[in-house]
Amino acid sequence: MSGTSRPPLVELHLHLEGCLTAARAQALWSERPSIEPPPVGGLQDGRWRFRDLAEFLRLFAWAGQLLDGPEAYRQLLQDTAAFLESQGIVYAELFVAFGVMHHFGRDPKEIVPELARWAAEHAREGGVDLRFIADGVRQFGPQSAERVLKDALVLRKQRVVGLGIGGDENSLPASDFAEVYARAREAGLGTTLHAGEGTSARAVAEAMELGVTRIGHGIAAAKDSGVMRKLAESEIVLEVCPGSNLRSGAWTRGRASHPLQRLAAAGVRVCLGSDDPSFFETSLRDEWDECLAHGFSLGELRAWNEGAAEAAFLPAEERRRLTQRVKKEP
């Protein structure tokens, strides 16, 4: 896709820790000899190695040990900003794994302000505008999610704009987190939940019942016309990450077309994301190119990009300005 045809891009489904390159991880690990080797797969030939979604989640958690303070996280954020800007991304919301930080005995209140300081200065200098979504871990349970929310509320002035929960969908039902999400909405945080990645359409329906405005992945909704119809009638946006789905095994190329085609045909609101680009060896630009190669039009992709701007967890006036920026002809 040529640079002249691509508008300024918005990315809403991107894990900061998932932007940790194998090279950066290797450097951090060499400075931390007390950390045990990866539990599965690992670092080989400058790449992350894993076989499926379960192994990826274990490897992702292991990588979280390497990010043991503000300096390591700041280096990662700088790497990430450069990566995003190379693709023409002007605004991104990064999931930051508060739940993993807590698990390893780290305090987001000591790390996120440093990230926010650097991000604010970088944006003032004309760089990509970075905001943060406090991300919990489903299998850690509601009490852990409550702690994530508590820190998110304390850090709202540190560019924290939303609450999310990822992790193992099969561990606990979405309904266990209803109170956490209700409190997040009441406090004015944006809300998103990982659901329907490698599971069922029912998982997407349960996420909708939480009152979220966005759902991470959500591709299993394509298995149920009723769920797709409800999504199309709602204002909920699915953050779809085809490259991630392929690498994690949530979708197998050749077995059927990616569910994105059925979702879009059903009128479901979608936007593209790269999820964990360093692990899955993809980028938002790659996702655009793949969609164009598989029959989606440039007009459709531009509309999804504009929809992403409209779904950003920003105050109304900032969201309006972002939307106008991406609507301008490149």
N, C-alpha and C positions, 0 to 999 in steps of 0.2 A: 504494500500500500504506500503510495507516494506521500511525502510530507505535505504536498499541496492539497490532498484530498482529506486529510485527517484534521478534525477540529481540535481545539484544546480538550484534553481528556480528563475525566473524573473517574476516580476509582474508590469504591466503597467497601469492597471485600478483600482486605489485605492484612495479613497478620505480620506485625513488626518482627516477631521472632522468626517467622517464616521467610523473612528476607535475609536471614543469616547465611551468608555463603559458606560453602565448605572450606574455602581458603581462610576466611575470617575465623571460622570455628576451629580450624586446625591451629591457627596462631594463638587463639585464646586457650585452647586445651594445653598447648605446649608450655604455657605460663602457669598452668594449674595442674601439676602432676598428681595431686591427690585425687582428682576426679577419675573414677573408673572408666574403662572403655565403654563405648555404646552398647546397650543391651541387645540390639539387633542390627543387622546391616552395618551402617556406620559410614565412615569417610573413606572412600577409595578413589584414587585417581582424580582427586579434586572434585568429587561428586558425592552427594548423599545417596545412600543405598538402602532400599527397603522394598518389600514385596507387595504389601497391601496396606489398607487404611489402618489396621490395628498396629502394624509395625511402624508406620509413619507416626502415629500418636505416641508410641513409646520413644521413638527417636526424637520427636519434637520435645518431649518432656526432658530427655537427657540433655538436649541442647540448652534448655533453660538453665541448667546448672552453670553453664559457661558465662551467662550474663549475670554476674554477681554484684553489680553495683552501677552507679551513675556513669562512670567512665566507659565501661563496656557497652552499655546501652547507648550512650552518646555516639560512640564510634559506629554502632549499628545504624542509628538514625541518619548519620551523615552518609553512610553507604547507600541507605535506602533512598534518601532524597536525590542523590546523583543518579541512581537507577531509574527513578520515576521521571526525572527531568529529561533523561535521554530518550524517553518515549513521548514527550510532549504532554505529560500529566501536570495539570496546574493545581489540582485539589485532590487530596486523598485522606480518607479516614482509616487509621491504623488500629486494628485490634491489638491491645497491649495486655499481656497475660498476667493480670493482677492475681488470679487464682494460683498460677504457677509460682509467682513471686512469693506469695504467702506460704505455699507448700515447702519452699526451700528456705523459709525463714527470713525473707527479705521484705522490706517495707516500701510499697509503691510511693508513699509520701516522701521518701528520700530519693527516689529515682525520677519520678515523673516531672517534678518541677525543673530539673535540669534539662529534660527533654523539651519541655514547654519553652524554657528560656531560649534554647538553641533554635527551636522551630519558629518562634515568634521573630527572632532576629533574622533568620533566614528568609522568612516571608517578607519582612520589611525591605530586604535587599533584592526582592523580585523573584525569589525562589518559590518552589512549590509550597502551597499552603497545607500544612499537616495538622490534623486534629486526631484525637485519640478516643477509642472506645474501650472502656474497662471491661475486660473479658474474663468470665468465670469458667469453671470446668464442671460439666454436668455431673460426672461421676463423683466429684467431691461433695456433692449434696447441697441442700438449701442453706445450711448454716454458713458454708463457705461462700455461697453466692451473696448472702447477706453482708458478709465482711467485704466482698468486692464492691457491693453497692455503697456501703458506708464510706469506703475510701474514695469512690468515684464522686460522691457528693462533696467530700472535703476538697477534692481536687478540681472542682468544676472550673475555677478560674485559671487552671493550668491546662487549658485547651482540651479538657475531657468533655466530650459532647454526648456520649451514649453509654449504654450497658448492653453487653452481649454475653451469651453463654455458648461455648463450644464443647468439644470433648466427645465422649462415647454416648451416642444417642440411645443405645440399648440399655444403658445403665439405670436410668430413672425416667419416669414420665415427665413431660413438660409441665403438667399440672402441679408438680411438686414445687415449682418456682413461681406460681401465680402471684403470691403475695409480694415477692421480690420485684416482679415486673410491675405490679400495680403501684408500688411505692416509687419505682423509678419514673413511671409516667407522671405521677402526681408531682414529683419534684422537677419535671420538665426535661428529663433526659430523653434522648432518642432511644428506641428499643429495637433490638434485632436478636434473633435466635437461630442457631444452626439447627436445621431440621430437614429431614427428607434427603439426606445426602446419599446414604447407601441403605436406606430403610424403606418405609412405606408411605403411601399417600396419607394414611391416618396420622403419621407423625407431623405432616405439614398442617393438617386440619387442627391438630392439638396446638400447634404453634400459633395458628390464627386465633384460637380461643384465648390466648394470653393478651391479645390486644396490641401485638407488635405492629410496627409500620413497615418493617423489612424482615425477610427471612433469608438466612444464609443457605445457599444451595437450593433446596426445595424441589429438586428435579424429580423426586418420587411422586410429586403431584401429577405428573404426566400419566401415571398408571390409572388414574381415576377421573373420569370426565366431570363428575360432580364436584370434586375438589377443585379442578381447574376452573369450573364455572364460578364457584364462590370466590376464587382468587381474582378472576377477571372482573367480577362485580365489586371487589374491594379496592382499596387504595394501596394495598400491600405490594411491595416490590420484591421480587426474588433476585438475590445476588448470585448469579449463575457463573460457575467457574469450570468450563468444559475441560481445559487442560489438566486441572487438578483432578477432576473426576476420572480422567483416563489413567493418570499415574497412580491414583489411590485404589483403582479397581472398582469405584462406584459406578463406572460405565465402561463397557468393553467395546472398542471400535470394531465394527464389522458385524456384531450381533444385531444391531439396530442403529438407526440414526440417533444422534444425541437428543435427549428429551427436550432440549431447548427448542427444537423445531416444532414439536407438538404444543409446547407451552405458548410460544409466540403465535402460532396459528389459532390458538384458543383465546387470544386476546389478553393473556396474562402479562402484567407489567414486569419487565425484566431489565437488568443491567448486567454488564460483564465485569468479572473480577478475576484476579490471578491467584488469590488465596495465599499460597505459600510458594512464591515464585522460585526461590533458591532451591527448595526441596523438589518442586515439580518441574523445574527447568522450563518455565514459561514466563510470560509477561502479558500485560494488558494489550500491548501492541500485537503480540502473537495471537491473542484471542480474537482480535479484530480481523487479522489476516486469515485465520482459520474459518471464521464465520463467512467472510467474503468468498473464500474458496468453496464453501459448502452451500452456496446459493442465496445467502442473505444479501440484501442490497445495501449500498452505502447509506441510502436514506433510512433504512431500518436501524442501522448501527448508530447513525447520528441521533435518531429519535431515542434510542436506548441511553445514549450518552446525556442527552438533555434531561431524560427522566431521572438519571442518576443525580444530576445537579439539583433537580426539584426534590429529590428524596434525601438530600444531605441533611445531617443533623445540625443545622445552623439556624440562628435567628432568621426570621422572615426576610428582613432587608438584605442580609448577607447572602441568603439563598437566592434571592431575586437577582442580585448582581452576578452571582456565579452562573446562574442560568442564562442570563443575557450574554455573558462572556462566551459560553460554549455555543450559543446559537449564532454567533457571528461567523460569517464565511471565513475560512482560513486563507 
